[in-house]
Amino acid sequence: MASPTGAAGPPGRILVLLDGSRLSRAALAAAADIAGREGREVLGVFVEEDNLLRSAAYPFTREVGGTSGERRPMDRILLEQRLSRLAERARSALTELEAQRGFPCDLSVIRGHVVDEVLALARPQDLLVLGRSGWSEAIGMRLGSTARGLMHQAPGVVLLWCETRKPVQRVVVLLNDHDDANERALLAAQSVCRHRQQPVTVVVPAGDGLTASKLADLKAATAVFGKGCRLRQLASMGAATVARVLREEGASQLVISRQSALFCQPGIEPLLLALNLPVTVTP
C-alpha cells in the first residue's frame, strides 16, 4: 500500500448542503475551517425539494408546527416564499464568509430531489459537507435520509458533521482488505488531524488476510501520523465492537471507507446516527 503522503491531485471544491437548519449552519462553519486550511472554494447548495412543493399543492396537505404542534394547511405560495428567504440567508452567509476569510464562496439554488441534485453537482475530488442528521427547524425536512443517501452514493469524500462537546482527542480510522480504499481513508485522516495535531488510531480487521507483510506495509503507511499513532487489530468488525473501540480510544472523529465490511452491514446506519461525533466517509 502506498504512503498516504503521496500526491492526490489538486483539491476540489467544498460543497456544503444548506437548508436553514442549525446543523447546516454548523456544517458551513466546519467547511469554512477546512477551506481556510486547504485553500478550497466553498459552494453552498440549497435545494428546493420538489416533492415538498408538490405536496403543498394538494388541499388536504397539512404541516405540523415544530414548536406549537398545531396542524395547519400547507400553502404552496407561502412555502415558496419561505424557501426563497432561506436561500437568501444562505447567500448572505456565504457572502459574509468570503469577505471575512478571503476564499471564494458561491451558492447554487436548485429545485429537485436533494440527493439527485447534489450527486449531479459533486465531482470525485470534491468534499461534501452536511449535517449528519436532524430536522430542519425552518421547513421540517428530515436530513437523516439525505445524509444516508449521500454517504452511500457520493463520488468523493463525505463529511457528516455534528455539533459535539467532546474534547479534541483521537481520530479513529477503520481500514479493510482493499488497499486503494485504505489509502484514501488514510489520506482523509491525515487531512483531518493535520491542523490540530490529533493522534490517530488505525483499526484493521485481523484474520488470514492480514499477513505479516501486509501488517508491515500498514505500519509503514501509518508512520506519517507520528509516534502517537496506534494500530489495533480486531477479530470482529461488527457495529457493537467498533462502538466499544471508539469509546475506548476517546474518538473525536471517525474515518471509514464505503468499502469497509462494517459499512455494508445493516447496523452501520444506526451506529453512525447514534455516534455523537463527526464521520468522514471515503470512497
C-alpha positions as CSV (number, residue, x, y, z in Angstrom):
1,M,0.0,0.0,0.0
2,A,1.3,3.4,-0.9
3,S,2.1,6.0,1.7
4,P,-0.7,8.5,2.5
5,T,1.7,11.3,1.8
6,G,1.5,10.6,-1.9
7,A,0.1,13.2,-4.2
8,A,-3.6,13.0,-4.5
9,G,-4.1,15.7,-7.2
10,P,-5.4,19.3,-6.8
11,P,-8.1,19.7,-4.1
12,G,-11.6,20.1,-5.4
13,R,-14.4,22.3,-4.1
14,I,-16.1,22.0,-0.7
15,L,-19.8,21.5,-1.3
16,V,-22.0,22.4,1.7
17,L,-25.6,21.3,1.8
18,L,-27.6,24.2,3.3
19,D,-31.3,24.1,4.4
20,G,-31.6,26.8,7.0
21,S,-31.2,24.4,10.0
22,R,-28.9,24.8,12.9
23,L,-26.9,21.7,11.8
24,S,-26.4,23.1,8.3
25,R,-25.0,26.3,9.8
26,A,-22.6,24.2,11.9
27,A,-21.6,22.3,8.8
28,L,-20.9,25.6,7.0
29,A,-18.6,26.7,9.8
30,A,-16.8,23.3,9.6
31,A,-16.4,23.7,5.8
32,A,-15.1,27.2,6.3
33,D,-12.3,25.9,8.6
34,I,-11.3,23.3,6.1
35,A,-11.4,25.8,3.2
36,G,-9.2,28.2,5.1
37,R,-6.6,25.5,5.8
38,E,-6.6,23.9,2.3
39,G,-7.4,26.9,0.1
40,R,-10.5,25.4,-1.4
41,E,-13.6,27.1,-2.9
42,V,-16.8,26.7,-1.0
43,L,-20.0,26.1,-2.9
44,G,-23.2,26.2,-0.9
45,V,-26.0,24.0,-2.2
46,F,-29.6,24.9,-1.4
47,V,-32.2,22.5,-2.9
48,E,-35.9,23.4,-3.1
49,E,-37.3,20.0,-2.5
50,D,-39.7,19.3,-5.4
51,N,-41.6,16.6,-3.6
52,L,-42.4,19.0,-0.7
53,L,-43.6,21.7,-3.1
54,R,-45.8,19.3,-5.0
55,S,-47.3,18.1,-1.7
56,A,-48.1,21.6,-0.7
57,A,-50.3,21.9,-3.8
58,Y,-52.8,19.4,-2.5
59,P,-55.7,20.9,-0.5
60,F,-55.6,18.1,2.1
61,T,-51.9,18.5,2.9
62,R,-51.2,19.7,6.5
63,E,-48.0,20.7,8.3
64,V,-47.3,20.5,12.0
65,G,-45.7,23.4,13.8
66,G,-42.3,22.4,15.2
67,T,-42.9,24.4,18.4
68,S,-46.7,24.6,18.8
69,G,-47.5,21.2,17.5
70,E,-50.5,22.7,15.7
71,R,-51.8,21.3,12.4
72,R,-52.4,23.8,9.6
73,P,-52.8,23.8,5.8
74,M,-49.6,23.9,3.8
75,D,-49.8,26.8,1.4
76,R,-47.5,26.4,-1.7
77,I,-47.1,30.2,-2.2
78,L,-46.1,30.7,1.5
79,L,-43.8,27.7,1.3
80,E,-42.0,29.1,-1.8
81,Q,-41.6,32.5,-0.1
82,R,-40.1,30.7,2.9
83,L,-37.7,28.8,0.8
84,S,-36.7,32.0,-1.0
85,R,-35.9,33.7,2.3
86,L,-33.8,30.7,3.4
87,A,-31.9,30.8,0.2
88,E,-31.2,34.5,0.6
89,R,-30.0,33.9,4.1
90,A,-27.6,31.2,2.8
91,R,-26.4,33.6,0.1
92,S,-25.8,36.3,2.7
93,A,-23.9,33.9,5.0
94,L,-21.6,32.8,2.1
95,T,-21.0,36.5,1.1
96,E,-20.0,37.3,4.6
97,L,-17.8,34.3,4.8
98,E,-16.0,35.3,1.6
99,A,-15.4,38.8,2.9
100,Q,-14.1,37.6,6.2
101,R,-12.0,34.6,5.1
102,G,-10.9,35.6,1.6
103,F,-11.6,32.3,-0.2
104,P,-14.2,32.2,-3.0
105,C,-17.8,31.3,-2.0
106,D,-20.8,30.8,-4.1
107,L,-24.4,29.4,-3.8
108,S,-26.2,27.1,-6.1
109,V,-30.0,27.1,-5.7
110,I,-31.7,24.2,-7.4
111,R,-35.2,22.7,-7.5
112,G,-35.5,19.0,-7.4
113,H,-34.8,16.0,-5.2
114,V,-32.0,16.7,-2.8
115,V,-29.8,13.6,-3.2
116,D,-30.2,13.6,-7.0
117,E,-29.3,17.3,-7.4
118,V,-26.3,17.1,-5.1
119,L,-25.0,14.0,-6.9
120,A,-25.3,15.8,-10.2
121,L,-23.1,18.7,-8.8
122,A,-20.5,16.6,-7.0
123,R,-17.2,15.6,-8.5
124,P,-14.9,12.8,-7.3
125,Q,-12.3,15.4,-6.0
126,D,-14.9,17.4,-4.1
127,L,-15.5,17.2,-0.4
128,L,-19.2,17.2,0.5
129,V,-20.1,18.5,4.0
130,L,-23.6,18.2,5.5
131,G,-25.4,17.9,8.8
132,R,-25.3,14.3,9.9
133,S,-29.0,14.1,10.9
134,G,-31.8,16.1,12.4
135,W,-34.8,18.1,11.4
136,S,-34.7,21.5,9.7
137,E,-36.2,24.0,12.1
138,A,-37.4,26.1,9.2
139,I,-39.1,23.8,6.7
140,G,-39.4,20.4,8.5
141,M,-37.3,18.4,6.1
142,R,-35.5,15.4,7.6
143,L,-31.8,15.5,6.8
144,G,-31.2,12.0,8.1
145,S,-32.4,10.3,4.9
146,T,-30.4,12.7,2.8
147,A,-27.2,12.0,4.8
148,R,-27.7,8.3,4.4
149,G,-28.3,8.6,0.6
150,L,-25.2,10.8,0.0
151,M,-22.8,8.9,2.2
152,H,-23.6,5.7,0.1
153,Q,-23.6,7.4,-3.3
154,A,-21.4,10.5,-3.4
155,P,-18.4,10.1,-5.7
156,G,-15.9,11.7,-3.3
157,V,-15.4,12.1,0.4
158,V,-18.4,13.0,2.6
159,L,-18.1,14.7,6.0
160,L,-21.2,14.1,8.1
161,W,-20.9,16.9,10.6
162,C,-22.5,17.2,14.0
163,E,-22.1,19.5,17.0
164,T,-20.3,17.9,19.8
165,R,-18.9,18.9,23.1
166,K,-16.3,16.2,23.1
167,P,-12.7,17.4,23.6
168,V,-10.4,17.0,20.6
169,Q,-8.9,13.6,21.2
170,R,-8.2,10.9,18.6
171,V,-9.1,10.3,15.0
172,V,-10.1,6.7,14.5
173,V,-9.7,5.2,11.0
174,L,-11.3,1.9,10.1
175,L,-9.4,0.0,7.4
176,N,-10.4,-3.1,5.4
177,D,-8.9,-5.5,2.8
178,H,-8.9,-3.0,-0.1
179,D,-5.5,-1.3,-0.4
180,D,-6.8,1.6,-2.6
181,A,-9.7,2.3,-0.2
182,N,-7.3,2.2,2.7
183,E,-5.0,4.7,1.1
184,R,-7.9,7.1,0.6
185,A,-9.0,6.7,4.2
186,L,-5.5,7.4,5.5
187,L,-5.3,10.5,3.3
188,A,-8.6,11.7,4.7
189,A,-7.4,11.1,8.3
190,Q,-4.2,13.0,7.5
191,S,-6.2,16.0,6.4
192,V,-8.4,15.8,9.5
193,C,-5.6,15.8,12.0
194,R,-3.0,17.9,10.3
195,H,-4.0,21.3,11.7
196,R,-4.9,20.1,15.2
197,Q,-2.1,17.6,15.6
198,Q,-4.6,15.0,16.7
199,P,-3.3,11.5,17.4
200,V,-4.7,8.7,15.3
201,T,-5.8,5.1,15.9
202,V,-5.9,2.9,12.9
203,V,-8.1,-0.2,13.3
204,V,-7.7,-3.2,10.9
205,P,-9.5,-6.5,10.7
206,A,-7.5,-9.4,12.0
207,G,-7.6,-12.7,10.1
208,D,-6.0,-14.7,7.3
209,G,-5.9,-11.7,5.0
210,L,-3.7,-9.7,7.4
211,T,-0.3,-11.3,6.6
212,A,2.9,-10.2,8.3
213,S,3.9,-8.5,5.0
214,K,0.6,-6.5,4.9
215,L,0.9,-5.6,8.6
216,A,4.4,-4.3,7.9
217,D,3.1,-2.2,5.0
218,L,0.3,-0.8,7.2
219,K,2.8,0.2,9.9
220,A,5.0,1.9,7.3
221,A,2.0,3.8,5.8
222,T,0.8,5.0,9.2
223,A,4.3,6.2,10.3
224,V,3.3,9.7,8.9
225,F,1.0,10.1,11.9
226,G,3.9,10.1,14.3
227,K,4.7,8.2,17.5
228,G,1.2,8.8,18.9
229,C,-0.4,6.6,16.3
230,R,-1.8,3.3,17.5
231,L,-2.6,0.3,15.3
232,R,-5.3,-2.0,16.6
233,Q,-6.4,-5.4,15.2
234,L,-10.0,-6.5,15.7
235,A,-11.2,-10.1,15.2
236,S,-14.7,-8.7,14.7
237,M,-15.6,-5.5,12.8
238,G,-19.2,-5.6,14.0
239,A,-21.1,-2.4,14.9
240,A,-21.0,-3.2,18.7
241,T,-17.3,-4.0,18.7
242,V,-16.5,-0.8,16.8
243,A,-18.6,1.3,19.1
244,R,-16.7,-0.1,22.1
245,V,-13.4,0.7,20.4
246,L,-14.5,4.2,19.7
247,R,-15.3,4.7,23.3
248,E,-12.0,3.2,24.5
249,E,-10.0,5.4,22.1
250,G,-11.9,8.5,23.1
251,A,-12.7,9.1,19.4
252,S,-13.5,12.7,18.4
253,Q,-13.9,11.8,14.7
254,L,-14.3,8.6,12.7
255,V,-13.0,7.9,9.2
256,I,-14.5,5.0,7.4
257,S,-14.4,3.7,3.8
258,R,-17.6,2.8,1.9
259,Q,-15.7,-0.4,1.0
260,S,-15.3,-1.4,4.6
261,A,-17.1,-4.6,5.6
262,L,-18.7,-2.7,8.5
263,F,-20.1,-0.1,6.2
264,C,-22.0,-2.8,4.3
265,Q,-23.6,-4.3,7.5
266,P,-27.2,-3.5,8.4
267,G,-26.1,-2.0,11.7
268,I,-23.9,0.8,10.2
269,E,-26.6,3.4,9.8
270,P,-27.9,3.2,13.4
271,L,-24.3,3.2,14.5
272,L,-23.4,6.3,12.6
273,L,-26.5,8.1,13.6
274,A,-26.0,7.2,17.3
275,L,-22.4,8.4,17.4
276,N,-22.0,11.9,18.7
277,L,-19.0,12.7,16.6
278,P,-18.3,13.8,13.0
279,V,-17.9,11.0,10.5
280,T,-15.8,11.1,7.3
281,V,-16.8,8.6,4.7
282,T,-14.3,7.9,1.9
283,P,-14.8,6.1,-1.4
